[in-house]
Amino acid sequence: MLAANDRRLWWAVINLDDAAVYVKMGAGATTSDFHFPLQACTAADDGKGGTIFDDTYAGIVSIKAATGSPRVSVIEMLKSYGAGEG
């Protein structure tokens, strides 16, 4: 989902689907090998899905849906944002 990025200031993942999503700080997230479970929405896109925010980790981030394909919103803010580097 996110490649390693030394310029990362912070990142966030929001679950948009009605199935749980598992987030791993590293490659190869599975339903049994993850760091954070994100709560499923009651109905897809209802705004009740789980969220993770991190401002310390700049490595690979991977995800796995409990069922089907994950539907998430991903945000990655770079350290240079607003510093004229884009």
N, CA, C and O atoms as a CHARMM CRD file, in Angstrom:
* protein
*
  344
    1    1 MET  N      0.81700  -1.17200   0.00000 PROA 1      0.00000
    2    1 MET  CA     0.00000   0.00000   0.00000 PROA 1      0.00000
    3    1 MET  C      0.87400   1.25400   0.00000 PROA 1      0.00000
    4    1 MET  O      0.65100   2.15500  -0.80800 PROA 1      0.00000
    5    2 LEU  N      1.86600   1.32700   0.89200 PROA 2      0.00000
    6    2 LEU  CA     2.82700   2.43200   0.89200 PROA 2      0.00000
    7    2 LEU  C      4.23900   1.86100   0.83400 PROA 2      0.00000
    8    2 LEU  O      4.58500   0.94600   1.58100 PROA 2      0.00000
    9    3 ALA  N      5.03900   2.41000  -0.05600 PROA 3      0.00000
   10    3 ALA  CA     6.45600   2.04400  -0.12000 PROA 3      0.00000
   11    3 ALA  C      7.20300   2.76900   0.99400 PROA 3      0.00000
   12    3 ALA  O      6.71900   3.77300   1.51600 PROA 3      0.00000
   13    4 ALA  N      8.36200   2.27100   1.35300 PROA 4      0.00000
   14    4 ALA  CA     9.20100   2.97400   2.32200 PROA 4      0.00000
   15    4 ALA  C      9.50700   4.36600   1.77900 PROA 4      0.00000
   16    4 ALA  O      9.72700   4.53300   0.57900 PROA 4      0.00000
   17    5 ASN  N      9.52200   5.36600   2.66300 PROA 5      0.00000
   18    5 ASN  CA     9.72000   6.74200   2.23200 PROA 5      0.00000
   19    5 ASN  C     10.34900   7.54500   3.36300 PROA 5      0.00000
   20    5 ASN  O      9.67700   7.89400   4.33300 PROA 5      0.00000
   21    6 ASP  N     11.63500   7.83500   3.23700 PROA 6      0.00000
   22    6 ASP  CA    12.34600   8.60400   4.26500 PROA 6      0.00000
   23    6 ASP  C     11.82600  10.03200   4.39800 PROA 6      0.00000
   24    6 ASP  O     12.08900  10.69500   5.40200 PROA 6      0.00000
   25    7 ARG  N     11.09100  10.51200   3.39700 PROA 7      0.00000
   26    7 ARG  CA    10.55900  11.87500   3.43000 PROA 7      0.00000
   27    7 ARG  C      9.16200  11.93200   4.03800 PROA 7      0.00000
   28    7 ARG  O      8.55300  13.00100   4.07800 PROA 7      0.00000
   29    8 ARG  N      8.64000  10.79300   4.51400 PROA 8      0.00000
   30    8 ARG  CA     7.28200  10.74600   5.07600 PROA 8      0.00000
   31    8 ARG  C      7.24000  11.45500   6.42500 PROA 8      0.00000
   32    8 ARG  O      8.04000  11.16500   7.31500 PROA 8      0.00000
   33    9 LEU  N      6.31200  12.37300   6.56300 PROA 9      0.00000
   34    9 LEU  CA     6.06000  13.04300   7.83000 PROA 9      0.00000
   35    9 LEU  C      5.02200  12.26200   8.62800 PROA 9      0.00000
   36    9 LEU  O      5.20200  12.02400   9.82300 PROA 9      0.00000
   37   10 TRP  N      3.93600  11.86600   7.96900 PROA 10     0.00000
   38   10 TRP  CA     2.91000  11.03300   8.60200 PROA 10     0.00000
   39   10 TRP  C      2.10100  10.32800   7.53000 PROA 10     0.00000
   40   10 TRP  O      2.15500  10.67800   6.35200 PROA 10     0.00000
   41   11 TRP  N      1.35400   9.33200   7.96100 PROA 11     0.00000
   42   11 TRP  CA     0.46900   8.58300   7.06700 PROA 11     0.00000
   43   11 TRP  C     -0.78100   8.19200   7.83700 PROA 11     0.00000
   44   11 TRP  O     -0.78400   8.14800   9.06700 PROA 11     0.00000
   45   12 ALA  N     -1.85400   7.90700   7.08200 PROA 12     0.00000
   46   12 ALA  CA    -3.10900   7.48400   7.69100 PROA 12     0.00000
   47   12 ALA  C     -3.83700   6.55600   6.72600 PROA 12     0.00000
   48   12 ALA  O     -3.69300   6.66600   5.50800 PROA 12     0.00000
   49   13 VAL  N     -4.61900   5.64200   7.29000 PROA 13     0.00000
   50   13 VAL  CA    -5.46300   4.73800   6.51000 PROA 13     0.00000
   51   13 VAL  C     -6.85000   4.75500   7.14200 PROA 13     0.00000
   52   13 VAL  O     -6.98400   4.65900   8.36200 PROA 13     0.00000
   53   14 ILE  N     -7.87700   4.87700   6.30900 PROA 14     0.00000
   54   14 ILE  CA    -9.26900   4.85200   6.75800 PROA 14     0.00000
   55   14 ILE  C     -9.97200   3.71300   6.03600 PROA 14     0.00000
   56   14 ILE  O     -9.92700   3.63800   4.80800 PROA 14     0.00000
   57   15 ASN  N    -10.61300   2.83500   6.77500 PROA 15     0.00000
   58   15 ASN  CA   -11.36200   1.73700   6.17600 PROA 15     0.00000
   59   15 ASN  C    -12.70100   2.25400   5.65500 PROA 15     0.00000
   60   15 ASN  O    -13.45700   2.88300   6.39600 PROA 15     0.00000
   61   16 LEU  N    -12.99400   1.99000   4.39000 PROA 16     0.00000
   62   16 LEU  CA   -14.23600   2.43500   3.75800 PROA 16     0.00000
   63   16 LEU  C    -15.24000   1.30700   3.54900 PROA 16     0.00000
   64   16 LEU  O    -16.37200   1.55900   3.13400 PROA 16     0.00000
   65   17 ASP  N    -14.84400   0.07300   3.82900 PROA 17     0.00000
   66   17 ASP  CA   -15.64900  -1.08800   3.46700 PROA 17     0.00000
   67   17 ASP  C    -16.34700  -1.71300   4.66900 PROA 17     0.00000
   68   17 ASP  O    -16.08400  -1.35000   5.81600 PROA 17     0.00000
   69   18 ASP  N    -17.24300  -2.65800   4.38800 PROA 18     0.00000
   70   18 ASP  CA   -17.96900  -3.35900   5.44800 PROA 18     0.00000
   71   18 ASP  C    -17.26700  -4.65200   5.86700 PROA 18     0.00000
   72   18 ASP  O    -17.89900  -5.54900   6.42700 PROA 18     0.00000
   73   19 ALA  N    -15.97600  -4.74900   5.60000 PROA 19     0.00000
   74   19 ALA  CA   -15.12700  -5.84100   6.08600 PROA 19     0.00000
   75   19 ALA  C    -13.93700  -5.21000   6.80700 PROA 19     0.00000
   76   19 ALA  O    -13.45000  -4.15500   6.40100 PROA 19     0.00000
   77   20 ALA  N    -13.47800  -5.84600   7.86100 PROA 20     0.00000
   78   20 ALA  CA   -12.31400  -5.34400   8.59100 PROA 20     0.00000
   79   20 ALA  C    -11.08600  -5.32400   7.67800 PROA 20     0.00000
   80   20 ALA  O    -11.00400  -6.09600   6.72200 PROA 20     0.00000
   81   21 VAL  N    -10.14000  -4.44500   7.97500 PROA 21     0.00000
   82   21 VAL  CA    -8.87400  -4.36600   7.24800 PROA 21     0.00000
   83   21 VAL  C     -7.75000  -4.46100   8.26900 PROA 21     0.00000
   84   21 VAL  O     -7.81900  -3.86600   9.34400 PROA 21     0.00000
   85   22 TYR  N     -6.71600  -5.21500   7.91900 PROA 22     0.00000
   86   22 TYR  CA    -5.57200  -5.41300   8.79600 PROA 22     0.00000
   87   22 TYR  C     -4.37100  -4.66700   8.22600 PROA 22     0.00000
   88   22 TYR  O     -4.04100  -4.81700   7.04900 PROA 22     0.00000
   89   23 VAL  N     -3.71700  -3.86300   9.06300 PROA 23     0.00000
   90   23 VAL  CA    -2.60300  -3.01900   8.65000 PROA 23     0.00000
   91   23 VAL  C     -1.32400  -3.53300   9.30000 PROA 23     0.00000
   92   23 VAL  O     -1.27000  -3.77300  10.50700 PROA 23     0.00000
   93   24 LYS  N     -0.29600  -3.69600   8.46900 PROA 24     0.00000
   94   24 LYS  CA     1.01100  -4.14100   8.97500 PROA 24     0.00000
   95   24 LYS  C      2.06500  -3.10500   8.62100 PROA 24     0.00000
   96   24 LYS  O      2.13200  -2.64200   7.48300 PROA 24     0.00000
   97   25 MET  N      2.88100  -2.74700   9.59200 PROA 25     0.00000
   98   25 MET  CA     4.04000  -1.90400   9.33200 PROA 25     0.00000
   99   25 MET  C      5.14900  -2.83500   8.86300 PROA 25     0.00000
  100   25 MET  O      5.96300  -3.32100   9.64800 PROA 25     0.00000
  101   26 GLY  N      5.15100  -3.06700   7.54600 PROA 26     0.00000
  102   26 GLY  CA     6.03700  -4.01200   6.89400 PROA 26     0.00000
  103   26 GLY  C      5.28400  -4.64700   5.73600 PROA 26     0.00000
  104   26 GLY  O      4.10700  -4.35800   5.52200 PROA 26     0.00000
  105   27 ALA  N      5.95100  -5.49700   4.99900 PROA 27     0.00000
  106   27 ALA  CA     5.33900  -6.14400   3.83700 PROA 27     0.00000
  107   27 ALA  C      4.53900  -7.37000   4.25900 PROA 27     0.00000
  108   27 ALA  O      4.79400  -7.96300   5.30600 PROA 27     0.00000
  109   28 GLY  N      3.57700  -7.73600   3.43500 PROA 28     0.00000
  110   28 GLY  CA     2.89000  -9.01300   3.57700 PROA 28     0.00000
  111   28 GLY  C      1.86300  -9.12500   4.67800 PROA 28     0.00000
  112   28 GLY  O      1.82100 -10.14500   5.36500 PROA 28     0.00000
  113   29 ALA  N      1.03200  -8.11600   4.87500 PROA 29     0.00000
  114   29 ALA  CA    -0.02700  -8.20000   5.88600 PROA 29     0.00000
  115   29 ALA  C     -0.93600  -9.39100   5.58700 PROA 29     0.00000
  116   29 ALA  O     -1.25900  -9.65700   4.42900 PROA 29     0.00000
  117   30 THR  N     -1.34500 -10.10200   6.63200 PROA 30     0.00000
  118   30 THR  CA    -2.31600 -11.18300   6.52100 PROA 30     0.00000
  119   30 THR  C     -3.33400 -11.00800   7.64600 PROA 30     0.00000
  120   30 THR  O     -3.19900 -10.11700   8.48500 PROA 30     0.00000
  121   31 THR  N     -4.34400 -11.86000   7.65600 PROA 31     0.00000
  122   31 THR  CA    -5.35000 -11.77900   8.71700 PROA 31     0.00000
  123   31 THR  C     -4.81100 -12.26800  10.05600 PROA 31     0.00000
  124   31 THR  O     -5.47200 -12.11300  11.08300 PROA 31     0.00000
  125   32 SER  N     -3.62000 -12.85400  10.05300 PROA 32     0.00000
  126   32 SER  CA    -3.02000 -13.29200  11.31900 PROA 32     0.00000
  127   32 SER  C     -1.67100 -12.62800  11.59600 PROA 32     0.00000
  128   32 SER  O     -1.09700 -12.83800  12.66400 PROA 32     0.00000
  129   33 ASP  N     -1.15600 -11.83600  10.66200 PROA 33     0.00000
  130   33 ASP  CA     0.13000 -11.15200  10.82800 PROA 33     0.00000
  131   33 ASP  C     -0.06400  -9.67600  10.48000 PROA 33     0.00000
  132   33 ASP  O      0.05000  -9.27800   9.32100 PROA 33     0.00000
  133   34 PHE  N     -0.35800  -8.87600  11.49900 PROA 34     0.00000
  134   34 PHE  CA    -0.65600  -7.45900  11.30500 PROA 34     0.00000
  135   34 PHE  C     -0.37500  -6.73000  12.61200 PROA 34     0.00000
  136   34 PHE  O     -0.17100  -7.35800  13.65100 PROA 34     0.00000
  137   35 HSD  N     -0.36600  -5.40600  12.55400 PROA 35     0.00000
  138   35 HSD  CA    -0.17700  -4.58500  13.74600 PROA 35     0.00000
  139   35 HSD  C     -1.46600  -3.93200  14.23800 PROA 35     0.00000
  140   35 HSD  O     -1.67600  -3.79200  15.44300 PROA 35     0.00000
  141   36 PHE  N     -2.33100  -3.53200  13.29600 PROA 36     0.00000
  142   36 PHE  CA    -3.54500  -2.81100  13.66000 PROA 36     0.00000
  143   36 PHE  C     -4.74500  -3.34300  12.88100 PROA 36     0.00000
  144   36 PHE  O     -4.69800  -3.39400  11.65200 PROA 36     0.00000
  145   37 PRO  N     -5.82200  -3.74300  13.56800 PROA 37     0.00000
  146   37 PRO  CA    -7.06300  -4.05800  12.85000 PROA 37     0.00000
  147   37 PRO  C     -7.89400  -2.78500  12.72500 PROA 37     0.00000
  148   37 PRO  O     -8.02100  -2.02300  13.68300 PROA 37     0.00000
  149   38 LEU  N     -8.45600  -2.55900  11.54500 PROA 38     0.00000
  150   38 LEU  CA    -9.33600  -1.40700  11.35100 PROA 38     0.00000
  151   38 LEU  C    -10.77100  -1.90000  11.28400 PROA 38     0.00000
  152   38 LEU  O    -11.11100  -2.75200  10.46300 PROA 38     0.00000
  153   39 GLN  N    -11.59400  -1.36000  12.14600 PROA 39     0.00000
  154   39 GLN  CA   -13.00400  -1.73000  12.22800 PROA 39     0.00000
  155   39 GLN  C    -13.69300  -1.56700  10.87800 PROA 39     0.00000
  156   39 GLN  O    -13.41400  -0.62700  10.13400 PROA 39     0.00000
  157   40 ALA  N    -14.59300  -2.49300  10.57600 PROA 40     0.00000
  158   40 ALA  CA   -15.40300  -2.40900   9.35600 PROA 40     0.00000
  159   40 ALA  C    -16.47500  -1.34200   9.51900 PROA 40     0.00000
  160   40 ALA  O    -16.89900  -1.03900  10.63500 PROA 40     0.00000
  161   41 CYS  N    -16.90600  -0.78000   8.41200 PROA 41     0.00000
  162   41 CYS  CA   -18.07400   0.09600   8.40900 PROA 41     0.00000
  163   41 CYS  C    -19.31100  -0.77500   8.62400 PROA 41     0.00000
  164   41 CYS  O    -19.28300  -1.96600   8.31300 PROA 41     0.00000
  165   42 THR  N    -20.37300  -0.21300   9.14000 PROA 42     0.00000
  166   42 THR  CA   -21.63700  -0.93500   9.24100 PROA 42     0.00000
  167   42 THR  C    -22.16200  -1.20900   7.83400 PROA 42     0.00000
  168   42 THR  O    -22.63500  -2.30800   7.54600 PROA 42     0.00000
  169   43 ALA  N    -22.07600  -0.21400   6.96900 PROA 43     0.00000
  170   43 ALA  CA   -22.36800  -0.32500   5.53600 PROA 43     0.00000
  171   43 ALA  C    -21.25300   0.42300   4.81900 PROA 43     0.00000
  172   43 ALA  O    -20.75200   1.42400   5.33100 PROA 43     0.00000
  173   44 ALA  N    -20.86400  -0.04200   3.66000 PROA 44     0.00000
  174   44 ALA  CA   -19.75900   0.58000   2.93100 PROA 44     0.00000
  175   44 ALA  C    -19.93200   2.09400   2.84200 PROA 44     0.00000
  176   44 ALA  O    -21.01800   2.59600   2.55400 PROA 44     0.00000
  177   45 ASP  N    -18.85500   2.79600   3.09100 PROA 45     0.00000
  178   45 ASP  CA   -18.78400   4.25200   2.95700 PROA 45     0.00000
  179   45 ASP  C    -19.65900   5.03100   3.93900 PROA 45     0.00000
  180   45 ASP  O    -20.01900   6.17500   3.66000 PROA 45     0.00000
  181   46 ASP  N    -20.00600   4.43700   5.08000 PROA 46     0.00000
  182   46 ASP  CA   -20.84600   5.15700   6.04300 PROA 46     0.00000
  183   46 ASP  C    -20.04100   6.02000   7.01700 PROA 46     0.00000
  184   46 ASP  O    -20.62100   6.67700   7.88200 PROA 46     0.00000
  185   47 GLY  N    -18.71900   6.02600   6.88600 PROA 47     0.00000
  186   47 GLY  CA   -17.88500   6.86300   7.74300 PROA 47     0.00000
  187   47 GLY  C    -17.58600   6.27400   9.11100 PROA 47     0.00000
  188   47 GLY  O    -17.01700   6.95500   9.96400 PROA 47     0.00000
  189   48 LYS  N    -17.96200   5.01600   9.33400 PROA 48     0.00000
  190   48 LYS  CA   -17.75500   4.39700  10.64100 PROA 48     0.00000
  191   48 LYS  C    -16.59500   3.40100  10.66000 PROA 48     0.00000
  192   48 LYS  O    -16.40600   2.68700  11.64500 PROA 48     0.00000
  193   49 GLY  N    -15.82200   3.35200   9.57800 PROA 49     0.00000
  194   49 GLY  CA   -14.68200   2.43800   9.51300 PROA 49     0.00000
  195   49 GLY  C    -13.53000   2.91800  10.36400 PROA 49     0.00000
  196   49 GLY  O    -13.39900   4.11200  10.63600 PROA 49     0.00000
  197   50 GLY  N    -12.69900   1.99100  10.78100 PROA 50     0.00000
  198   50 GLY  CA   -11.55600   2.31000  11.62200 PROA 50     0.00000
  199   50 GLY  C    -10.50200   3.12500  10.89200 PROA 50     0.00000
  200   50 GLY  O    -10.43100   3.12900   9.66400 PROA 50     0.00000
  201   51 THR  N     -9.67900   3.82100  11.68800 PROA 51     0.00000
  202   51 THR  CA    -8.63100   4.68500  11.15800 PROA 51     0.00000
  203   51 THR  C     -7.34600   4.46600  11.94100 PROA 51     0.00000
  204   51 THR  O     -7.37300   4.26300  13.15500 PROA 51     0.00000
  205   52 ILE  N     -6.21600   4.50800  11.23300 PROA 52     0.00000
  206   52 ILE  CA    -4.91300   4.50400  11.89000 PROA 52     0.00000
  207   52 ILE  C     -4.15100   5.72900  11.39400 PROA 52     0.00000
  208   52 ILE  O     -4.16600   6.04500  10.20400 PROA 52     0.00000
  209   53 PHE  N     -3.48500   6.41500  12.32400 PROA 53     0.00000
  210   53 PHE  CA    -2.64700   7.57600  12.01700 PROA 53     0.00000
  211   53 PHE  C     -1.30400   7.31900  12.66300 PROA 53     0.00000
  212   53 PHE  O     -1.23900   6.91000  13.82200 PROA 53     0.00000
  213   54 ASP  N     -0.21700   7.55500  11.91800 PROA 54     0.00000
  214   54 ASP  CA     1.12100   7.34800  12.47700 PROA 54     0.00000
  215   54 ASP  C      2.05400   8.43700  11.97600 PROA 54     0.00000
  216   54 ASP  O      2.07300   8.75800  10.78800 PROA 54     0.00000
  217   55 ASP  N      2.83200   9.00600  12.90000 PROA 55     0.00000
  218   55 ASP  CA     3.79800  10.03800  12.51500 PROA 55     0.00000
  219   55 ASP  C      5.22500   9.65800  12.89700 PROA 55     0.00000
  220   55 ASP  O      6.07700  10.52500  13.09200 PROA 55     0.00000
  221   56 THR  N      5.47900   8.34500  13.00100 PROA 56     0.00000
  222   56 THR  CA     6.82300   7.89900  13.36900 PROA 56     0.00000
  223   56 THR  C      7.41000   6.89100  12.39800 PROA 56     0.00000
  224   56 THR  O      8.63200   6.75600  12.33500 PROA 56     0.00000
  225   57 TYR  N      6.59300   6.18200  11.64300 PROA 57     0.00000
  226   57 TYR  CA     7.05900   5.06800  10.81500 PROA 57     0.00000
  227   57 TYR  C      7.17000   5.48400   9.35200 PROA 57     0.00000
  228   57 TYR  O      6.21400   6.01100   8.78300 PROA 57     0.00000
  229   58 ALA  N      8.33900   5.24900   8.73800 PROA 58     0.00000
  230   58 ALA  CA     8.57100   5.62600   7.33900 PROA 58     0.00000
  231   58 ALA  C      8.81900   4.41600   6.44000 PROA 58     0.00000
  232   58 ALA  O      9.21300   4.57500   5.28500 PROA 58     0.00000
  233   59 GLY  N      8.59200   3.21400   6.95700 PROA 59     0.00000
  234   59 GLY  CA     8.83300   2.00000   6.17500 PROA 59     0.00000
  235   59 GLY  C      7.62400   1.58200   5.35200 PROA 59     0.00000
  236   59 GLY  O      6.66200   2.33700   5.21000 PROA 59     0.00000
  237   60 ILE  N      7.68600   0.37800   4.81700 PROA 60     0.00000
  238   60 ILE  CA     6.59900  -0.20300   4.03100 PROA 60     0.00000
  239   60 ILE  C      5.37300  -0.39300   4.91300 PROA 60     0.00000
  240   60 ILE  O      5.49400  -0.78700   6.07300 PROA 60     0.00000
  241   61 VAL  N      4.19400  -0.11500   4.36400 PROA 61     0.00000
  242   61 VAL  CA     2.92800  -0.37200   5.04000 PROA 61     0.00000
  243   61 VAL  C      2.09400  -1.22900   4.09200 PROA 61     0.00000
  244   61 VAL  O      1.91700  -0.87800   2.92500 PROA 61     0.00000
  245   62 SER  N      1.58100  -2.35700   4.59700 PROA 62     0.00000
  246   62 SER  CA     0.74900  -3.24100   3.77800 PROA 62     0.00000
  247   62 SER  C     -0.58800  -3.47500   4.46900 PROA 62     0.00000
  248   62 SER  O     -0.71400  -3.30500   5.68200 PROA 62     0.00000
  249   63 ILE  N     -1.59000  -3.87100   3.67300 PROA 63     0.00000
  250   63 ILE  CA    -2.92800  -4.12700   4.21900 PROA 63     0.00000
  251   63 ILE  C     -3.49800  -5.41400   3.65100 PROA 63     0.00000
  252   63 ILE  O     -3.08800  -5.87500   2.58600 PROA 63     0.00000
  253   64 LYS  N     -4.44800  -5.98500   4.37700 PROA 64     0.00000
  254   64 LYS  CA    -5.17600  -7.18200   3.95600 PROA 64     0.00000
  255   64 LYS  C     -6.60600  -7.04800   4.45300 PROA 64     0.00000
  256   64 LYS  O     -6.83100  -6.71600   5.61700 PROA 64     0.00000
  257   65 ALA  N     -7.57600  -7.30400   3.57700 PROA 65     0.00000
  258   65 ALA  CA    -8.97800  -7.27300   3.97500 PROA 65     0.00000
  259   65 ALA  C     -9.35200  -8.60700   4.61000 PROA 65     0.00000
  260   65 ALA  O     -8.81400  -9.65000   4.24000 PROA 65     0.00000
  261   66 ALA  N    -10.27000  -8.56700   5.56100 PROA 66     0.00000
  262   66 ALA  CA   -10.76200  -9.79700   6.17700 PROA 66     0.00000
  263   66 ALA  C    -11.41900 -10.68000   5.12300 PROA 66     0.00000
  264   66 ALA  O    -11.27200 -11.90200   5.14500 PROA 66     0.00000
  265   67 THR  N    -12.14800 -10.04900   4.19400 PROA 67     0.00000
  266   67 THR  CA   -12.74700 -10.74800   3.05800 PROA 67     0.00000
  267   67 THR  C    -12.71000  -9.83200   1.85200 PROA 67     0.00000
  268   67 THR  O    -12.81600  -8.61300   1.99300 PROA 67     0.00000
  269   68 GLY  N    -12.56300 -10.40000   0.68100 PROA 68     0.00000
  270   68 GLY  CA   -12.55100  -9.61100  -0.54100 PROA 68     0.00000
  271   68 GLY  C    -11.33500  -8.71400  -0.65600 PROA 68     0.00000
  272   68 GLY  O    -10.29900  -8.96300  -0.03900 PROA 68     0.00000
  273   69 SER  N    -11.47500  -7.67600  -1.44500 PROA 69     0.00000
  274   69 SER  CA   -10.40000  -6.70500  -1.65000 PROA 69     0.00000
  275   69 SER  C    -10.58800  -5.51900  -0.71900 PROA 69     0.00000
  276   69 SER  O    -11.71600  -5.06800  -0.52000 PROA 69     0.00000
  277   70 PRO  N     -9.50000  -5.00200  -0.14100 PROA 70     0.00000
  278   70 PRO  CA    -9.63200  -3.86600   0.76500 PROA 70     0.00000
  279   70 PRO  C    -10.05900  -2.60200   0.02000 PROA 70     0.00000
  280   70 PRO  O     -9.63000  -2.35800  -1.10800 PROA 70     0.00000
  281   71 ARG  N    -10.90600  -1.80900   0.66400 PROA 71     0.00000
  282   71 ARG  CA   -11.29800  -0.49000   0.16700 PROA 71     0.00000
  283   71 ARG  C    -10.94200   0.51100   1.25100 PROA 71     0.00000
  284   71 ARG  O    -11.61100   0.59900   2.28100 PROA 71     0.00000
  285   72 VAL  N     -9.89600   1.25200   1.00900 PROA 72     0.00000
  286   72 VAL  CA    -9.40300   2.19100   2.01600 PROA 72     0.00000
  287   72 VAL  C     -9.07500   3.52400   1.36700 PROA 72     0.00000
  288   72 VAL  O     -8.92100   3.62300   0.14900 PROA 72     0.00000
  289   73 SER  N     -8.97200   4.53800   2.19800 PROA 73     0.00000
  290   73 SER  CA    -8.43000   5.82300   1.79100 PROA 73     0.00000
  291   73 SER  C     -7.06800   5.94500   2.46300 PROA 73     0.00000
  292   73 SER  O     -6.94300   5.71200   3.66600 PROA 73     0.00000
  293   74 VAL  N     -6.04800   6.30900   1.69000 PROA 74     0.00000
  294   74 VAL  CA    -4.67600   6.38500   2.19900 PROA 74     0.00000
  295   74 VAL  C     -4.16500   7.80800   2.01600 PROA 74     0.00000
  296   74 VAL  O     -4.32100   8.40500   0.95100 PROA 74     0.00000
  297   75 ILE  N     -3.55800   8.34000   3.06200 PROA 75     0.00000
  298   75 ILE  CA    -2.97200   9.67500   3.00500 PROA 75     0.00000
  299   75 ILE  C     -1.51500   9.56900   3.45500 PROA 75     0.00000
  300   75 ILE  O     -1.21400   8.95200   4.47600 PROA 75     0.00000
  301   76 GLU  N     -0.62700  10.17100   2.68900 PROA 76     0.00000
  302   76 GLU  CA     0.78500  10.23000   3.06600 PROA 76     0.00000
  303   76 GLU  C      1.24700  11.67700   2.91000 PROA 76     0.00000
  304   76 GLU  O      1.21200  12.23300   1.81200 PROA 76     0.00000
  305   77 MET  N      1.67400  12.27300   4.00200 PROA 77     0.00000
  306   77 MET  CA     2.16100  13.65100   3.98100 PROA 77     0.00000
  307   77 MET  C      3.68900  13.61700   4.02400 PROA 77     0.00000
  308   77 MET  O      4.28900  12.92500   4.84600 PROA 77     0.00000
  309   78 LEU  N      4.29200  14.36900   3.13000 PROA 78     0.00000
  310   78 LEU  CA     5.74700  14.41700   3.07800 PROA 78     0.00000
  311   78 LEU  C      6.29800  15.56100   3.92400 PROA 78     0.00000
  312   78 LEU  O      5.63400  16.57900   4.11400 PROA 78     0.00000
  313   79 LYS  N      7.51300  15.38500   4.42600 PROA 79     0.00000
  314   79 LYS  CA     8.16300  16.40400   5.25200 PROA 79     0.00000
  315   79 LYS  C      8.31700  17.72000   4.51800 PROA 79     0.00000
  316   79 LYS  O      8.30300  18.78400   5.13700 PROA 79     0.00000
  317   80 SER  N      8.46300  17.65800   3.20600 PROA 80     0.00000
  318   80 SER  CA     8.70300  18.87700   2.42700 PROA 80     0.00000
  319   80 SER  C      7.42800  19.61000   2.06500 PROA 80     0.00000
  320   80 SER  O      7.49300  20.67300   1.44800 PROA 80     0.00000
  321   81 TYR  N      6.25900  19.07300   2.43200 PROA 81     0.00000
  322   81 TYR  CA     5.00200  19.71900   2.06800 PROA 81     0.00000
  323   81 TYR  C      4.97800  21.15000   2.60700 PROA 81     0.00000
  324   81 TYR  O      5.20700  21.38300   3.79400 PROA 81     0.00000
  325   82 GLY  N      4.70600  22.07400   1.74600 PROA 82     0.00000
  326   82 GLY  CA     4.64300  23.47600   2.15400 PROA 82     0.00000
  327   82 GLY  C      5.99600  24.16600   2.17300 PROA 82     0.00000
  328   82 GLY  O      6.09000  25.35600   2.47700 PROA 82     0.00000
  329   83 ALA  N      7.05200  23.41200   1.84700 PROA 83     0.00000
  330   83 ALA  CA     8.39800  23.99200   1.86100 PROA 83     0.00000
  331   83 ALA  C      8.87400  24.32500   0.44500 PROA 83     0.00000
  332   83 ALA  O     10.06200  24.56500   0.23000 PROA 83     0.00000
  333   84 GLY  N      7.95800  24.34100  -0.51300 PROA 84     0.00000
  334   84 GLY  CA     8.32200  24.69900  -1.86700 PROA 84     0.00000
  335   84 GLY  C      8.82300  23.53500  -2.70600 PROA 84     0.00000
  336   84 GLY  O      9.17800  23.72800  -3.86900 PROA 84     0.00000
  337   85 GLU  N      8.86000  22.31600  -2.13800 PROA 85     0.00000
  338   85 GLU  CA     9.34900  21.15600  -2.88600 PROA 85     0.00000
  339   85 GLU  C      8.20900  20.32800  -3.43700 PROA 85     0.00000
  340   85 GLU  O      8.44500  19.50300  -4.32000 PROA 85     0.00000
  341   86 GLY  N      6.97000  20.50600  -2.95900 PROA 86     0.00000
  342   86 GLY  CA     5.81300  19.75400  -3.41400 PROA 86     0.00000
  343   86 GLY  C      5.88500  18.37400  -3.01200 PROA 86     0.00000
  344   86 GLY  O      4.98200  17.59400  -3.31600 PROA 86     0.00000
